[in-house]
Amino acid sequence: MVEISAKDVMALRVQTNAGLMDSKKALQEANGDLAVAVELLRKWGAGKADAKMSNEMKEGLVAGKISPDGSLGVMLRLGCQTDFVARNDGFQKLLKDLLELAYNHPVSTAAQLGELPYSDGSGRTVATVIKELIGGAIKENMAVTGLARFHATTGQIGMYVHHNAKVGTLVRVDGGKGPAVAALIGEVAMHITAGMPAVPIAISREMVDPAIVAREMETAAESTKGKPANIAEKIIAGRLDKYFGETVLLEQPFVKDDKKRVNDLVKDAGAATGSTLTIVEFARFKVGEI
C-alpha cells in the first residue's frame, strides 16, 4: 500500500472540504492519486447525500440582488436543517454563488438553476455540487427552496431583506422609474416582509383566487341564515370587505402608518412622478416555509 503523507491528506481536504479520515481513506484506495481520490470522495458524498435529502429544512438564508438600473431583480432562499450550518462560511458562499448564477441566467425555478454549470469551472451542475456538499463538507440536507427573478421594461424592481436574512420580499412596479419609485418599492417590500396584518394573498381583490372568494362567501353566509335577503347581502359584502382589507396588498393598512392603505402609497408616489404606477408582482420568501 502506498504511504500517505499528512501533507497529501491536507491537500485533499483543502480541495474537497472532506473530513480527515475520509480524505486519508480516499487517498489510500486511490494509491495516492489525488485526482482519483477527489472522484472517490465525490461518489461517497453523493451516496451519503441520498440518505439526508429527505430531512426537513427549517433553517437557511434569504438573499437578493437588484441591477443598478432596477430593471432586473433576483431573490433566492437556500434551505438547510440547522442555524449552525446557515452561519457556515461554505453555506454562505454557496448562497452567494447561486444568487450570482440566478442573476446572470434567465432561470425561473430551482430546477432550472440546478441544471446550470456551477461557477467553479469544474463542469459539474449546481445540483451535483449541492448533493456533494450534503454528503461531504456540510453533512445535512440543503436545497434552493425559493427563487424569483423579475424583469422590468417600463418600471422598476426593488427588494427588502430583514437584517437576519431569514425573510425578504422582491417587488416589481410598472409605470415609472426614479427615486420616488425606488422609495415606494422599498416601503412596499418591507410591508410585505413584515406580514402584518397578514401576508398578502394577492395584490388586488380582483386577483384573489375565485375559490378563496367562494369559500369566504360561504362562511359569511352561514351567519346570515334566517335574515332577510337584503340584510344578508350587506353582511356578506361587509365581511368580504373586511377579509380583503386584511389580506389584499393594496387594501392593507400600511405597517408603518395604519391610517394609510398601501394603495395610498402607490398613488402618492405616482403623483410625485407624474405617472400611474402599478404593483405588478411580488415574491416573499421566509426561511422554513415551503
N, C-alpha and C positions, 0 to 999 in steps of 0.2 A: 504493500500500500504506500502511495506517495505521502511523504511527510508534509503536513500542512502547517505553515508558519502562522503566528499570530498576526503578522503583517498582512498576509493574504486574506485571513478571516476579516480583519478590519477593513480592507479594501472592498471586500464583497458587501459588508454591512453598510458602508458609506454609499455604495452604488444602489443597493436594493432596500435599505432600511429594515432588513430582516434581523431576527434575533441572533445572538451569539451562537447558540447550539445549532440552530437551523443552518446558519452560514457555514459552520465547520462541517456539518454532516453533508451539505451540498458539495463542498469542495472535495471531501473525501470520495463521494460517489462519482464526482467528475474527474477524479485523478488529478486534481489541482488546476483543471482548465476553468478559468474564471468565466468565460462566455457560457460554457455548458452549465456551470453552477448557477448562473443567473437564470437560465431557462428552467432548471430544476426547481428553483425557488418559486418562479412564476407558476409552474404547474402545481406545486404543492399548495401555494397560496390560493389558487383557483379552487382546488379541492376543498380546502378549509372554508372558503367563502360560501360554497354551496350550502353548508350547514348553518351559516349565520344569516343568510339573506332573507329568511322568514321572520327574523327578530324584529319586534316593533321599534320604530324610531320616534321617540318622544322629544328628542333634543335636536340641535342643529343651529344653523345661522341663516339669516336673510341678507342679501346684498344686491345692490343695483348700480347701474351706470347710465348716464344720460350724455348724449353727444353735445359738444359745445354750443351748437345752434339749436338744440332742443328738438331736433327732428326725429331722433331715434332714442328709444329708451328700453332698457332690459332690466328685469328683476328675476332673481333666482333664489330658491330655497333649497339648501343642502341639508338633508336629514341625517341624524346618527342616533345612537342609543343613549349616550351619556353626555352630560355637560363637560366632563373631563376631556372627552375626545373633541368636542366642539371648540375647546380652548387650545387644542393641539396645533402646533405650527404646521404640521403636514396637512391637517384638515383645512386650515385656513388658506394655505397655499393652493390646495385643490379647488376650493371655492373661488379664489381669485382667478385661477386659470380657466375654470369653467365659465365664469362670468365673461371673461375676455373672448372665449370661443363663441359664446352665445351672442355677444355684441358684434362680432366680426362675421358671423354667418347667419343666413336667413332661416333660423330654426324657430319652431313654434311649440315644440313638445320636448319633453325629457328624452323620449325615444329617439328623436331626430338628433338631439345633442349627443346622445350615446353612440351614434354611428360615426361621428366626426373623428378624424385623426387627432390624438392628443398632441399638445403643443411641445412635447419634448423631442420631437423628431424621430421617435422610435418606430413610427408607423402603426403603433397599437391604437385601437379605438379608445374613446373615452370610457365606454362600457367595460372594456378589458382592463384598463388601468384601475378603475374603481373596484372591480372584482379582485384584482391582485392586492390592492390596499386592504380590502376587507379581510382577506386571508393572511396578509402579511403584516405590514407596519401598523395599521390601525386596529385590526383584530376585532372589529364589530361592524354590524350592518350599517351601510351608508347608501344613500341614493339621492338623486335630484328629485325632490318631491313637489316642486312647483317651478314653473318657468313662464314668463310673459315677455313678449317682445313687441313693442308698439312702434309704428312709423307714422309720422305726421307730414302732410303736404301743405295744408292750409292752416295749421295750428302749431301746437307746441306740446311737449311731453315733459313731465316732471315727476318727482317722487319724494317720499318721506320714509326714512328707516329709523325706527326708535333707537335710542342710544345703546341698548343692549343687543341690538341686531337680531332680536327674536321675532319682530313683526315689522312689516313695511308695506307700502302701497305705491303702485305705479298708476299714473293718471294721464290720459290724453284729452286735450281740449282742442276743438276746431274753431276757426273763425278769426284768429288773430295771434300775434306774437308780440314779444317785448316784455319789459319788466313787470308791468301790471298783470299780464297773463301768467308769467312765471310765479308771481306772488300768489295769485289765485290758486294755481295748481298746487303750490306748496301747502296752502291752508286746507284745500280740499283733501289732499293726500293725508295730511296729518289728522284731519277729522275722521276719515275712513279708517285709518290705522287705529285710532282710539276706540272705535267700535261703540260709540255712545250716541243715542240711546240703544243702538243695535248696529251690527254690521249690516250695511245696506244690501238688500237682495236685488235691487235694480236701481237704475239711475232715475227713471220716472215711473209713475204708476202705469203708464201705457206699456212699459216694458216688463211688467211683472208677469210671470208665468200664469196663464189663464187658469190652470189647475189650482194654483195657490189662491187666486181670487175666488174661485168657486168654493173652495174649502172654507175660506173666511166668511163668505156669504152664508154658507150652510150653518156654520157655527153661530153667526149672529142671528139667523132666522130661528134657531132653537129657542132663543129667549123672547121671541115675539108671538109665540103661539097664544091664540085666544084674543089677540089685539086686532083692532080694525086695520084693514089693509093699508090705508094711507099712513097710519101711525107706524105700523110695522116697517113700511118702506123707508120712512125717515130714520127709524132706529138702525136699520141695516146700513143705510147710507152713512150715518154718523159713525158707526163702528168701523166701517171701511175707511172713512177719512182718518180716524184715529190710528188704524193699523198702518195706512200708507204714511202718515206723518211720523211714525216711529221707524219704519223700515225702508222707505224710499229715499234715496240720497237727497234729491233736490228739495224734498219736503221736510227733511230732518232739521231740528234746531241745531245751529252751529255750535260745536262743542266748546268754543271759547266765548260765545255770546249767545245765550239761548233766546234772546229777543230777535235774533235774525235766523232766517232759514238759509240753507246752503244756496238755494236759488237766488237769494238776495245778494250773496257774494258774487255770483255769476253775473247778475245784472249790473252791479256796481262796477265790476271790472270791465264789462262791455261798454258801459258809459264812459269810463276813463280812457278806453282805447278807441272809442267811436266805432265799435263793431258789435256784431251779435255773436256771442260766444256760446259754445255748446260743449258740455262734457260728453264725450263720445264713448269712452270705455275706461275701466279701471280693473286692476288686479291687486288683491290683498293677500299676502302670504304671512301666516303665523306658524312658528315652529310648533310641531306636534299635531297640527291639523292635516287633514287629507285634502 
